[in-house]
Amino acid sequence: MKTKKEILTIPRSDRRILSNIPDPENVRSLVNRRGASYQKEEIDPTDVNEIYRLQQLSLRYETHFEVHIKRAKRQVNAEKLFAEDISVTGILVYSNQPHEFLINEILTMNFNIPGGAMPEGYEAKVKLKAKVVRYFTKEVDGELRYYAACEFLQPLNEYMTKKRWGISIFMASLFLLVVSIIVMLMRAESVIYFRFNKFLYLYSIIAATFLLSRYLFGIFYKNVPINPKFEPGVSIIIPVFNEEEWIHRTISSCINQYYPVDKLEVIVVDDCSTDRTEEKAYDMINLIHQEGERFKTNDRLKFYKLPQNGGKREALVAGVHQAKHDLVVFVDSDSFLEPHAIRNLVQPFQDPKMGGVAGRTEVENKFTNALTKLQTVRYYIAFRIMKAAEAWFDTVTCLSGPLACYRKELILKNETAWLNQKFLGQPATFGDDRSMTNYILKTHRTGYQDNAICSTIVPSDTKVFLSQQMRWKRSWLRESLRAFLFMWKKEPFMFLFFIIGLIVPIAAPIVVVYNLIYVPVMYGIFPTTFLIGLLLMAMLMSLAHLFFRKSKLWGFGFIFVLYYEFILLWQMPVAWVTFWKSTWGTRETPQDVLAKEKKMEKQKLRKSRFSMLKIRKKGEKE
């Protein structure tokens, strides 16, 4: 089967593959010349945010798009120019014809940055001035190319803020306020008409209150600030199964962290992959070791293969047992960490009662197709708004699999129950992140750190996406029922919203059927109020994404809400009656293999019965 080509942002390769690790010998700087030109003064090595800002300014991305150039004193060469790489601070352009650019010459550049060429928010038409800093020639595929490296007079991030997004952010803020007021007014109507349909209008009031409160708490959320003296030991564990395409990048991003060399280790646990995962992992590990002598990577980067396929939880627990540090970080094998993710992620553990912390997960392949764009908006709102709101009460209900940190002692304390967890007699093979979060929440707090960022590969195929969503709904139902038994012991206000957050999704299919089918058919009333409410909910999601992300993708929030309402929502009734199932549907776990074998046995039995029936009928005719 032909696999879909994912569109990813590709950072230009650096000759130093471990460019973000603090150098214990102080041989090199963490910031290259592009970023260094924007630093205001001598860098404080403990100022993580400033170092990150300068590193982002210097990061180049491989690309290919047309660039039109105007020169102040000379005619423009008719030959088209193309961008080979671009950063926030400059661009490298080339043509196949000689040009006569002068060093320090000021050019006016016009180009359109396509989606995926740079991080989200930079996809736009750009017109700004740049200075030629050098030019050279290079042979590519047998052809001589003429290059010019240009430095923007105004960094692209500042240009976007002032020229493109300033009015958009103002409008987003204004509309967020207006939409919130309209929602509240509509719920006031629900109070007035409450006596006519108590269930419907009570649901409307509760759902609107819940939604608005999430946005309110989420918008005012703040990260735990970085304490430069707080650097606990961290062991990153990567469970992997048949991930040959991405495992090299995951390993690289985990070891290449801005964190003390003696405080960080990475353990890759292979759950008996049947593809080239092991080979790809070793290729990357060996490459890292070639450069990593002074970074002690031989002692800090390990690969371990399970003796037999046991599932994701077995792989994670095996990694925990090998971990030498008190904090363990679980990272999915198709997720990639930002260089400062770990330093940000550990900060809430300054609180001794903090048991686990989730980072923010973004979509890496966001520009692949419409489905990945929908998930981009959904992921951002789910983390930046919903998890951030839960973090106000130190009760984040799911420390998501792509990036989550735990106290090692708590994992070991609950490992037996976690590994042997069953629900209605069936082994719990998925929802491991929600399950472990429940064990942690019983005795400790859980948090969220928005500055601890990773990106992940999401399904770009509809069938795979729907299987994933069904699996998530089943685990959400199962673990929510478990959490209900102890959540009342936590913060009372949070327990109230936990109950509402449980009731609203479960009741949603009934409410939709009542509003869109029963009322129009029985009473001939068009569901205007319900549809307006749906539109307002979509506007809240889209405008919040625009407000925070300043991205063209904000409009997909509208589409996602409709997609959820008319497609994903109807998985919920199926999940009600199948939430004990333990098959993944997207990977070959032992339970999936067993389910396939049972299905094949049933098919053989049906064929056998059909054959016997045909023989019997044939005998009767004779």
Secondary structure as the mmCIF struct_conf table of DSSP 4:
data_model
#
loop_
_struct_conf.conf_type_id
_struct_conf.id
_struct_conf.beg_label_comp_id
_struct_conf.beg_label_asym_id
_struct_conf.beg_label_seq_id
_struct_conf.end_label_comp_id
_struct_conf.end_label_asym_id
_struct_conf.end_label_seq_id
HELX_LH_PP_P HELX_LH_PP_P1 LYS A 2 GLU A 6
STRN STRN1 PRO A 11 PRO A 11
HELX_LH_PP_P HELX_LH_PP_P2 ARG A 12 SER A 13
BEND BEND1 ARG A 15 ARG A 15
TURN_TY1_P TURN_TY1_P1 ILE A 17 ASN A 20
BEND BEND2 ILE A 21 ILE A 21
TURN_TY1_P TURN_TY1_P2 PRO A 24 GLU A 25
BEND BEND3 ARG A 28 ARG A 28
BEND BEND4 LEU A 30 VAL A 31
HELX_RH_AL_P HELX_RH_AL_P1 ARG A 33 ALA A 36
TURN_TY1_P TURN_TY1_P3 SER A 37 TYR A 38
BEND BEND5 GLU A 41 GLU A 42
HELX_LH_PP_P HELX_LH_PP_P3 ILE A 43 ASP A 44
TURN_TY1_P TURN_TY1_P4 PRO A 45 THR A 46
HELX_RH_AL_P HELX_RH_AL_P2 VAL A 48 SER A 58
STRN STRN2 TYR A 61 ARG A 71
BEND BEND6 ALA A 72 ARG A 74
HELX_LH_PP_P HELX_LH_PP_P4 GLN A 75 ASN A 77
BEND BEND7 ALA A 78 GLU A 79
STRN STRN3 LEU A 81 ILE A 86
BEND BEND8 VAL A 88 THR A 89
STRN STRN4 GLY A 90 SER A 95
BEND BEND9 ASN A 96 GLN A 97
TURN_TY1_P TURN_TY1_P5 ILE A 103 ASN A 104
STRN STRN5 ILE A 106 ASN A 112
TURN_TY1_P TURN_TY1_P6 GLY A 115 GLY A 116
BEND BEND10 ALA A 117 PRO A 119
TURN_TY1_P TURN_TY1_P7 GLU A 120 GLY A 121
BEND BEND11 ALA A 124 ALA A 124
STRN STRN6 LYS A 125 VAL A 140
TURN_TY1_P TURN_TY1_P8 ASP A 141 GLY A 142
STRN STRN7 GLU A 143 PHE A 152
BEND BEND12 LEU A 153 GLN A 154
HELX_RH_AL_P HELX_RH_AL_P3 LEU A 156 TYR A 159
HELX_RH_PI_P HELX_RH_PI_P1 MET A 160 TRP A 165
HELX_RH_AL_P HELX_RH_AL_P4 GLY A 166 ILE A 192
TURN_TY1_P TURN_TY1_P9 TYR A 193 PHE A 196
HELX_RH_AL_P HELX_RH_AL_P5 LYS A 198 ILE A 219
TURN_TY1_P TURN_TY1_P10 PHE A 220 PHE A 220
HELX_LH_PP_P HELX_LH_PP_P5 ASN A 223 ILE A 226
TURN_TY1_P TURN_TY1_P11 PRO A 228 LYS A 229
STRN STRN8 VAL A 234 VAL A 240
BEND BEND13 PHE A 241 ASN A 242
TURN_TY1_P TURN_TY1_P12 GLU A 244 TRP A 246
HELX_RH_AL_P HELX_RH_AL_P6 ILE A 247 ILE A 255
BEND BEND14 ASN A 256 ASN A 256
BEND BEND15 TYR A 258 TYR A 259
HELX_RH_3T_P HELX_RH_3T_P1 VAL A 261 LYS A 263
STRN STRN9 LEU A 264 ASP A 270
BEND BEND16 THR A 274 ARG A 276
HELX_RH_AL_P HELX_RH_AL_P7 THR A 277 GLU A 291
TURN_TY1_P TURN_TY1_P13 GLU A 293 LYS A 296
HELX_RH_AL_P HELX_RH_AL_P8 THR A 297 ARG A 300
STRN STRN10 LEU A 301 LYS A 305
BEND BEND17 PRO A 307 GLN A 308
HELX_RH_AL_P HELX_RH_AL_P9 LYS A 312 GLN A 322
BEND BEND18 HIS A 325 ASP A 326
STRN STRN11 LEU A 327 PHE A 330
TURN_TY1_P TURN_TY1_P14 SER A 333 ASP A 334
STRN STRN12 SER A 335 LEU A 337
TURN_TY1_P TURN_TY1_P15 PRO A 339 HIS A 340
HELX_RH_AL_P HELX_RH_AL_P10 ALA A 341 LEU A 345
TURN_TY1_P TURN_TY1_P16 VAL A 346 VAL A 346
HELX_RH_3T_P HELX_RH_3T_P2 GLN A 347 GLN A 350
BEND BEND19 ASP A 351 ASP A 351
TURN_TY1_P TURN_TY1_P17 PRO A 352 LYS A 353
STRN STRN13 MET A 354 VAL A 363
TURN_TY1_P TURN_TY1_P18 GLU A 364 PHE A 367
BEND BEND20 THR A 368 ASN A 369
HELX_RH_AL_P HELX_RH_AL_P11 ALA A 370 ILE A 381
HELX_RH_PI_P HELX_RH_PI_P2 ALA A 382 LYS A 387
HELX_RH_AL_P HELX_RH_AL_P12 ALA A 388 ALA A 391
TURN_TY1_P TURN_TY1_P19 TRP A 392 ASP A 394
STRN STRN14 THR A 395 THR A 395
BEND BEND21 THR A 397 THR A 397
TURN_TY1_P TURN_TY1_P20 GLY A 401 PRO A 402
BEND BEND22 LEU A 403 LEU A 403
STRN STRN15 ALA A 404 ARG A 407
HELX_RH_AL_P HELX_RH_AL_P13 LYS A 408 LEU A 419
TURN_TY1_P TURN_TY1_P21 ASN A 420 ASN A 420
STRN STRN16 LYS A 422 PHE A 423
TURN_TY1_P TURN_TY1_P22 LEU A 424 GLY A 425
STRN STRN17 GLN A 426 PRO A 427
BEND BEND23 PHE A 430 PHE A 430
HELX_RH_AL_P HELX_RH_AL_P14 ASP A 432 LEU A 441
TURN_TY1_P TURN_TY1_P23 LYS A 442 THR A 443
BEND BEND24 HIS A 444 HIS A 444
STRN STRN18 ARG A 445 THR A 456
HELX_LH_PP_P HELX_LH_PP_P6 ILE A 457 PRO A 459
BEND BEND25 ASP A 461 ASP A 461
HELX_RH_AL_P HELX_RH_AL_P15 THR A 462 PHE A 484
TURN_TY1_P TURN_TY1_P24 LEU A 485 PHE A 486
HELX_RH_3T_P HELX_RH_3T_P3 MET A 487 LYS A 489
BEND BEND26 LYS A 490 LYS A 490
HELX_RH_AL_P HELX_RH_AL_P16 PRO A 492 VAL A 513
HELX_RH_PI_P HELX_RH_PI_P3 TYR A 514 TYR A 518
HELX_RH_AL_P HELX_RH_AL_P17 VAL A 519 TYR A 523
HELX_RH_AL_P HELX_RH_AL_P18 THR A 528 ARG A 549
HELX_RH_3T_P HELX_RH_3T_P4 LYS A 552 GLY A 555
HELX_RH_AL_P HELX_RH_AL_P19 PHE A 556 PHE A 566
TURN_TY1_P TURN_TY1_P25 ILE A 567 ILE A 567
HELX_RH_3T_P HELX_RH_3T_P5 LEU A 568 TRP A 570
HELX_RH_AL_P HELX_RH_AL_P20 GLN A 571 THR A 578
TURN_TY1_P TURN_TY1_P26 PHE A 579 TRP A 580
BEND BEND27 GLY A 585 ARG A 587
HELX_RH_AL_P HELX_RH_AL_P21 PRO A 590 LYS A 621
#
